[in-house]
């Protein structure tokens, strides 16, 4: 959960990749959340990522996961992170879309929505370039139908399908929580 733990894990992954040419061919990078520190401020979040950048060499996917970390990357902080060419992806499972809707000048960063819901919006070019969802394992067809409707220009159908899927998944997550 801490910065030193993250760096140690990334260093382990990097050494394993370096020792295995077949793995190295497939390796793209690592995913790094903010520190698991409820209420960590933006300065602390930046210090965490800067330490990771200083002591590792992999490309990084920044993962907004406040329900686990207890803290949130703000748009200004992500804008600073995105200036690092090693940042290649941002996955936002926070659900409020503030970063994707506010940040500009990070075309080199793939912006993906991770929070369940808002599926049509997340692939319509409004901040995100797509999804990276646990629910895709079970709802691939439904997600493909939403994307197909958008490609065909049927925003109304895509939104209707998205809303229906969002309700279904929210119910499943609520049931699973017990």
N, C-alpha and C positions, 0 to 999 in steps of 0.2 A: 503493500500500500504506500510506502514512502518512496521518496526520490531515489535513495541509495538502493532500495530493493528493485526498483524499475531498472536502474542502470545495470545492476548485477544480472538481472534476467536478460536484458538486451545484449550485454556482453557475452553471456552464455550462448544465446541464439547466434550471435555473430561468429563465435568460435566454432560452433557446430556447422554453420553454413560454410565457413572457410575451409573446413576439413572434408567437405563432401561436395565435389564438383557437380554431381547431378542435382543436389539440393540447391547449390548456388545458382544454377541455371534457372530454377523456378522461383527463387526467393526475390521478393519485391521490397519488403520492408516490414516494419513493426508498427503495432498500434499502441499508442500511449494515451492514457487518460490523465486528467489533472491529478494532483495528489489526493489521496483519500483523506481529506481533512475538512470536515464540515465547516463551512463558513470561510474557507481560505480566500483571502482577497486576491485581486488581480496581480498584484506585485508578487505574491507567493506563487501563484500559478505560473507566471512568467519565469520566475527563478527556477521552478521545477523543470520546465521545458528547456530552459537555457542550460541547465546542468546536464540534462539528457543529451542535448546536442553537443555539448563540450566533451562528453566522455563516451560517445558512441559514434558510429559512422553510417548507420542505416537510414534509408528514407523512412519518414514517419507519417502515419495516419493519426491525426488528432481526433480523439474520441470524447465527445461531450456526453457524459453519463452521470448527471447530477444525482439520480436516485441511488447510485452506489458511492460516488465520491463525496457527496454532500456539498459540492461547490459547483459554480457555473462559470464557464468562460464567456466573458462579455465580448461584444463585437470589436471593440477597440483593441482588446487583448489578442483576439484571433487575427486581426489585421496585422499586428506586429509579428505574430507567429508565422503568418503566411508569407512574410518577406524572406523567410529562410527557404532556400530552394529545396531543402530536404523534406519540407512539408508537402506531401503529394495528395492528401485526402483529408476531408473533414467529415466525420459521421456525427450527426446530431440526434441523440436519443432523448434530448431534453423536452421536446414537444412544443416549445414556444416559438421556434424558427427565427428568433431574434438575430442570430449571426447570419444566416443565409439571406435574410431580408435586408440586412444593413451593410454588409461588407461588400466593398467593390475592389477592383484591381487584384483579384486572385484567380485569374483565369487558369493558372497552372495547377490549381487545387481542385480536385474532384469534390463536389459538395453533395453528400448523400444524406437522406433523411433516414433515421433509424427508428424514431418513435412511431408506433403504430397509429394509423389514422392519417387523414389528409393525403391519401395516396394520389389522387388526381393532381392536386396542386404540386406535389413533389416531383412529378415528371413532366410538368407542363412548361418548364423553363423559368419558373418564378423562384429563383434562388437556388434550387437544387437541380442536380442532373439525374436524379433517380433515387432508388431505395437501396438499403442494405438492412433487411428485416428478418428477424427470427420467424415471423409468421409466413414468410415466403416458402418455407419448407412444407407448409400444409395448404397454402392458398396461392400456389403458383398460377393456376389457371385464372383465378379471379383477378390477380394482379396483371396478368397478360391481357385480359379483357379490358381492363381500365386503360392500359397503355395503347391497345389497339384502337379504342374509341377516340382517344386523344389524337392519334396519328391520322384518323379519318376525319378529324375536325369536329367530332361530336362531343363537345365539352359537357353538354347536359347529361348525356348518357354516362360519360366517365365520372362525373360528379355523383350521379345517382348510385352507380356501382361502388364508388369509393365510400360514400356514406353508409351504404348497406354493409359493406365489408367492415368498416370501422365499428359499427354497432356489434356485429357478430364477434369480432376479435376482442372488443372491450368486454363482452359478456364471458367469453372464454377465459380471458385473463383474470377477471373477477372470480370466476368459479375455481380456477386453478390456485388463486391466492389462499383459499381456505385449505 
